[in-house]
Amino acid sequence: MARKVTSALAATAMVTMVGSMSAPALATTIYDTMPAWDGSSFAAPFGNPDTATYGQTFVAPSTDTILQDFTFQLHGAATIQLQAQIYAWTGNLLGGNPTQGATGAALFTSAPITVGNTGQGFLPVTITTGGTPLTAGADYIALYTISGPDPTDFTNSTVNQGDGFGILPGQHVAGDGGGGFNFFNNGNDFSIINNGNWPAALPDQGDLAWTAHFTSGVAVVPEPRTLALLGTGLLGLAMTRRRKLGRTSSPLA
């Protein structure tokens, strides 16, 4: 079994958010690695029977400490059910040097989110938190997990080797938030996500393709009840130029 960084065909798609609004106008601090992402590289596999939790660590801004929303780029053929969460983080922000991990009570947990087939491209999955207060300069992780809270979330999210998140392999860029990609093979055990011990033995893997918006005040933005990501037939994927496939592998803890 291996943690793979792979190149895929790039594509864009629309995301339908039910019961939510777009990125808040109050945002004054933005973490954003998307401009540096090649639009095709992704870390995989994410899902049953492989890794249940992927996330990006970051340091909260010094002034704008209210997290309004965050986005990851997902790629895959499977239909999975996940939840988005925010936790405090302890230890090395870049992983590969245990002990590190999410810790404390969840600061934000979304409703269950169903993600469908992305075809041969990527879907930007945006989570609006409604305004999650953080502590300036403290360490956190924004994550997606299929581990629960219902154990069947993991069982029903069976994927193949090509399901994963957009990533900047081994690369960190200005404005990434000061952290990096971390993962946890916690299976269907939702209860251990915040045990502070994510035993990833891999070295620094770089940044996920992500964005996050922060403000100095709480915008009135409702938490999404459901994030409906439909199949390629309903989404009308706008395919961009094809890229050659490439693959590198490294041992999985």
C-alpha positions as CSV (number, residue, x, y, z in Angstrom):
1,M,0.0,0.0,0.0
2,A,1.4,3.4,-0.8
3,R,0.6,7.1,-0.5
4,K,0.6,8.2,-4.1
5,V,1.1,11.6,-5.7
6,T,-0.5,11.4,-9.1
7,S,-1.2,13.5,-12.1
8,A,-4.8,13.5,-13.5
9,L,-6.7,15.2,-16.3
10,A,-7.6,18.7,-15.2
11,A,-11.2,19.8,-15.2
12,T,-13.4,22.2,-13.4
13,A,-17.0,21.8,-12.1
14,M,-19.7,23.7,-10.3
15,V,-20.5,23.0,-6.7
16,T,-24.0,23.3,-5.4
17,M,-24.3,24.3,-1.8
18,V,-27.8,24.0,-0.2
19,G,-28.6,26.3,2.7
20,S,-25.3,28.3,2.4
21,M,-23.9,31.3,0.8
22,S,-20.7,32.1,-1.1
23,A,-17.4,33.3,0.4
24,P,-18.1,36.2,2.8
25,A,-17.4,39.7,1.7
26,L,-15.7,40.5,5.1
27,A,-12.7,38.3,4.4
28,T,-9.5,40.2,4.7
29,T,-7.0,37.4,5.2
30,I,-6.8,34.6,2.6
31,Y,-4.7,31.5,2.6
32,D,-4.5,30.2,-0.9
33,T,-2.3,27.6,-2.6
34,M,-4.5,27.2,-5.7
35,P,-2.5,29.5,-8.0
36,A,0.6,27.4,-7.5
37,W,-1.2,24.1,-8.0
38,D,-0.7,22.5,-11.4
39,G,-4.4,21.5,-11.6
40,S,-3.6,17.8,-11.9
41,S,-1.5,16.4,-9.1
42,F,-3.3,14.7,-6.2
43,A,-2.6,12.7,-3.1
44,A,-4.3,9.3,-3.0
45,P,-6.0,7.0,-2.0
46,F,-8.6,8.7,0.2
47,G,-11.4,6.4,1.3
48,N,-12.2,2.8,2.4
49,P,-10.1,0.6,2.7
50,D,-7.3,3.2,2.8
51,T,-6.9,6.6,4.5
52,A,-10.0,8.0,6.2
53,T,-8.9,11.5,7.0
54,Y,-7.0,14.2,5.0
55,G,-6.3,17.7,6.1
56,Q,-4.2,20.8,5.9
57,T,-2.6,22.3,9.0
58,F,-2.2,26.0,9.4
59,V,-1.4,28.8,11.8
60,A,-4.2,31.2,12.6
61,P,-3.7,34.8,11.4
62,S,-2.5,37.4,13.8
63,T,-5.5,39.7,13.4
64,D,-8.2,38.1,11.3
65,T,-9.0,35.1,13.5
66,I,-12.5,34.2,12.4
67,L,-12.4,31.3,9.9
68,Q,-15.3,31.8,7.5
69,D,-14.8,29.0,4.9
70,F,-12.2,26.6,3.5
71,T,-12.0,24.7,0.2
72,F,-10.2,21.5,-1.0
73,Q,-10.0,20.0,-4.5
74,L,-11.4,16.4,-4.6
75,H,-10.9,13.9,-7.4
76,G,-12.4,10.4,-7.8
77,A,-15.0,8.1,-9.2
78,A,-16.6,6.9,-6.0
79,T,-19.5,8.4,-4.1
80,I,-18.4,9.1,-0.5
81,Q,-19.9,10.6,2.6
82,L,-17.7,12.8,4.6
83,Q,-17.7,15.5,7.3
84,A,-15.6,18.6,7.5
85,Q,-14.0,19.6,10.8
86,I,-11.7,22.1,12.4
87,Y,-9.4,21.1,15.4
88,A,-6.5,22.6,17.3
89,W,-3.2,20.9,16.3
90,T,-0.4,19.7,18.5
91,G,3.2,18.9,17.4
92,N,4.8,19.2,14.0
93,L,2.6,21.0,11.5
94,L,4.3,19.1,8.6
95,G,3.9,15.6,9.9
96,G,6.4,12.8,9.6
97,N,7.7,13.4,13.1
98,P,5.3,11.9,15.7
99,T,3.8,12.7,18.0
100,Q,1.5,15.2,16.3
101,G,-2.2,15.3,15.6
102,A,-5.6,17.0,16.1
103,T,-6.4,17.6,19.7
104,G,-9.3,18.9,21.9
105,A,-13.0,19.2,21.0
106,A,-13.9,19.9,17.4
107,L,-14.2,23.7,16.8
108,F,-16.5,23.1,13.8
109,T,-18.2,20.0,12.4
110,S,-20.3,20.2,9.2
111,A,-23.4,18.2,8.4
112,P,-22.7,15.0,6.4
113,I,-21.6,15.8,2.9
114,T,-22.1,13.5,-0.1
115,V,-19.5,13.8,-2.8
116,G,-20.2,12.2,-6.2
117,N,-18.1,11.1,-9.2
118,T,-15.8,13.9,-10.3
119,G,-15.2,12.3,-13.7
120,Q,-11.6,12.8,-14.8
121,G,-11.3,16.2,-13.1
122,F,-11.6,17.9,-9.7
123,L,-14.4,19.4,-7.7
124,P,-13.7,22.4,-5.4
125,V,-15.5,21.4,-2.2
126,T,-16.2,24.6,-0.1
127,I,-17.3,24.4,3.5
128,T,-18.8,27.6,5.1
129,T,-18.3,27.5,8.8
130,G,-20.6,30.5,9.8
131,G,-17.6,32.1,11.6
132,T,-15.3,29.8,13.7
133,P,-13.2,31.9,16.2
134,L,-9.6,30.9,16.5
135,T,-6.6,32.0,18.6
136,A,-4.1,34.2,16.8
137,G,-0.8,32.4,16.2
138,A,-2.2,29.0,17.3
139,D,-2.0,25.8,15.2
140,Y,-5.0,24.1,13.7
141,I,-6.1,21.6,11.1
142,A,-8.9,21.8,8.5
143,L,-9.9,18.3,7.5
144,Y,-12.3,16.0,5.7
145,T,-13.0,12.6,7.1
146,I,-15.1,9.6,6.1
147,S,-14.6,7.9,9.4
148,G,-18.0,8.8,11.0
149,P,-19.6,9.6,13.2
150,D,-21.6,6.7,11.8
151,P,-19.2,3.8,11.2
152,T,-21.1,3.0,7.9
153,D,-19.7,6.3,6.5
154,F,-16.4,4.6,6.1
155,T,-17.8,1.3,4.9
156,N,-19.9,3.0,2.3
157,S,-17.1,5.1,1.0
158,T,-15.2,2.4,-0.9
159,V,-12.8,4.0,-3.4
160,N,-10.0,3.1,-5.8
161,Q,-6.4,4.2,-6.1
162,G,-7.4,7.3,-8.0
163,D,-9.5,9.0,-5.4
164,G,-7.8,11.8,-3.6
165,F,-7.1,15.5,-3.0
166,G,-5.3,18.1,-5.1
167,I,-1.8,18.6,-3.8
168,L,1.4,20.5,-4.4
169,P,3.8,17.6,-4.0
170,G,6.7,18.4,-1.7
171,Q,6.1,22.1,-2.2
172,H,5.1,24.9,0.2
173,V,4.2,28.4,-1.1
174,A,3.7,31.8,0.4
175,G,0.2,32.2,1.8
176,D,-0.3,28.5,2.5
177,G,-1.0,29.2,6.2
178,G,2.3,27.9,7.5
179,G,1.3,24.2,7.6
180,G,0.9,21.3,5.2
181,F,-0.8,18.1,4.2
182,N,-1.4,15.6,7.0
183,F,-3.4,12.3,7.0
184,F,-4.7,9.7,9.5
185,N,-5.4,6.1,8.9
186,N,-8.1,5.9,11.5
187,G,-10.6,3.7,9.5
188,N,-14.1,3.9,10.9
189,D,-13.0,5.1,14.4
190,F,-14.2,8.6,14.5
191,S,-13.5,8.9,18.2
192,I,-9.7,8.9,17.8
193,I,-9.3,11.8,15.3
194,N,-8.5,14.2,18.1
195,N,-6.2,11.9,20.2
196,G,-3.2,14.0,19.3
197,N,-1.4,11.0,17.8
198,W,-1.5,10.8,14.0
199,P,1.3,8.3,13.4
200,A,2.2,9.3,9.9
201,A,5.7,8.2,9.3
202,L,6.1,10.0,6.0
203,P,8.2,13.1,5.7
204,D,6.8,16.5,4.6
205,Q,4.4,16.0,1.7
206,G,3.8,19.6,0.8
207,D,0.6,21.6,0.7
208,L,-2.9,20.5,-0.3
209,A,-4.5,22.6,-3.0
210,W,-6.7,24.7,-0.7
211,T,-8.0,28.1,0.2
212,A,-9.3,29.6,3.5
213,H,-10.9,33.0,4.3
214,F,-10.6,34.7,7.6
215,T,-12.1,37.9,9.0
216,S,-11.8,40.1,12.1
217,G,-15.6,39.8,12.7
218,V,-18.3,37.1,12.3
219,A,-20.2,37.4,9.0
220,V,-23.8,36.2,9.0
221,V,-23.3,33.1,7.0
222,P,-25.3,30.0,7.7
223,E,-23.7,26.6,8.0
224,P,-24.5,24.4,5.0
225,R,-27.1,21.8,5.8
226,T,-26.1,19.8,2.8
227,L,-23.4,20.1,0.1
228,A,-24.8,18.4,-3.0
229,L,-22.0,17.5,-5.4
230,L,-23.7,15.9,-8.4
231,G,-22.2,13.5,-11.1
232,T,-20.6,14.8,-14.2
233,G,-23.8,14.5,-16.2
234,L,-25.6,17.1,-14.0
235,L,-22.5,19.3,-13.3
236,G,-21.5,19.8,-16.9
237,L,-17.8,19.4,-16.4
238,A,-15.7,22.0,-18.3
239,M,-12.7,20.0,-19.4
240,T,-9.5,21.8,-19.9
241,R,-6.3,20.7,-21.7
242,R,-5.2,17.1,-21.1
243,R,-2.1,16.5,-19.1
244,K,0.2,13.5,-19.3
245,L,-0.2,11.0,-16.4
246,G,2.6,10.6,-14.0
247,R,3.0,8.8,-10.6
248,T,5.4,8.7,-7.7
249,S,5.0,6.6,-4.6
250,S,6.3,6.5,-1.1
251,P,5.8,4.0,1.7
252,L,2.7,4.4,3.8
253,A,2.9,4.2,7.6
